[in-house]
Each structure stands twice: as C-alpha cells, then as structure tokens.
Amino acid sequence: MVRLDFALSAPQSAFRVAPLTVDIAFRLKEIARTAVPDLPDRVIAATALVLGFPLVTRDGRIRASNVETIW
C-alpha cells in the first residue's frame, strides 16, 4: 500500500486517481452488459472512454467490447 500511495502522490507520477463522475455513469450504457457482465469492469471501461485513454487489460470480455485496449 505504501508503494501505491507513493506512486499516486509523487509529482512526476503518471498515475492519477480518476473519480467516478456523472459522465462515466452515462457512458456505462455504451458497454454492453452481455459483453462485459461485471459492473466494476464496465465502470473501468467507461472511465477509459471518458478519459480517452486505451485500457491496459488482458480481460477478453473488455477487449471484445468497443473500448480501445492494449495488451
């Protein structure tokens, strides 16, 4: 946990905490429940859509969705 705290608080860190926003909640409907059944995974995918970032994952269900993925 100390390493995570350090990574998130270091000024030059590339890591950022992304709060759950209304925009993310609205984008959830773009991630089909049939494709990605787990709500936490859909929230992560919708967050990537809102932020405009590709998602680093090897989750086959997320990779098969409309979210740009790496890996």
Residue, then its C-alpha position, 0 to 999 in steps of 0.5 A: m500500500v505504501r508503494l501505491d500511495f507513493a506512486l499516486s502522490a509523487p509529482q512526476s507520477a503518471f498515475r492519477v486517481a480518476p473519480l467516478t463522475v456523472d459522465i462515466a455513469f452515462r457512458l456505462k450504457e455504451i458497454a454492453r452488459t452481455a459483453v462485459p457482465d461485471l459492473p466494476d469492469r464496465v465502470i473501468a471501461a467507461t472511465a477509459l472512454v471518458l478519459g480517452f485513454p486505451l485500457v491496459t487489460r488482458d480481460g477478453r470480455i473488455r477487449a471484445s467490447n468497443v473500448e480501445t485496449i492494449w495488451 
